[in-house]
């Protein structure tokens, strides 16, 4: 394969995966705080519609993204209130919100279906975009891609290299212990859920204004469920979650390439392949699937792979905390 073609393919994967990366980072933050926002698929749909509609009406991309972030944060706030204040089942609340937001996006977005609108422009970074190989891939992109890369770095540094990040891990793992040490568990959970929801909203607008331009019925086709799966696949680590998002993007791009190489195979096979392969990956990283997979390797390699692949959710994920 030609070098320029490979570079263009990698740049395309980076651009197409940017909203998924941001959504995965947002949900990683939320779940690190001990709350499951299962409304992601509906929230992204509603945010994608809102972002495009506001940008279309006002001719302002900035207002479109801000409106989408507000929508994502508001949906996350409902999840937070239901779980923190009312102590309701987070999974059930998330499912209901997913269905509600999906229907709202279809109803409210009907006037904007298949209308041409504003789009995020190309913005190469001077000098850096001329670096051989790396320049065209990382620095000859649009602002959504740059923000997705920044979100990975900032989130990883915040969680693993700062004292507030250590407290964040504490309220997701042992909230009672974090409370004894002075952390306001309820307030922090609210804050992180809102931040995560705002990032999810940004991802929705990023999709309709940058990747798949415009708005149509079920425009983001399961992007939220994939983001939730990627958070698990990434072991609640923003860097590993980003790798999962790029893997999904690469599988989608590979499907598009193979569709031209093998024209006899139905197109639905290539469209469904990334979703099926993500399910296989999740089965491999589950406890039983991982044990069976590791038995295929010699003991020294098995121990290293076990440490790298074995993941566990935050201990207090999905549980209510009664702050007295």
Secondary structure, DSSP 8 states (H G I E B T S, - for coil): --HHHHHHHHHHHHHHHHHHHHHHHHHHHHHHTT---TTHHHHHHHHHHHHHHHHHHH--HHHHHHHHHHHHHHHHHHHHIIIIIS---HHHHHHHHHHHHHHHHHHHTGGGTT-------B---TTGGGSTTHHHHHSSSBHHHHHHHHHHHHHHHHHHHSHHHHHHHHHHH-HHHHHHTT--HHHHHHHHHHHHHHHHHHHHHHIIIIIS-S--TTTTTTHHHHHHHHHHHTTT-HHHHHHHHHHHHHHHHHHHHHHHH-TTS-HHHHHHHHHHHHHHHHHHHSHHHHHHHHTTS-HHHHHHHHHHH-----TTTT------
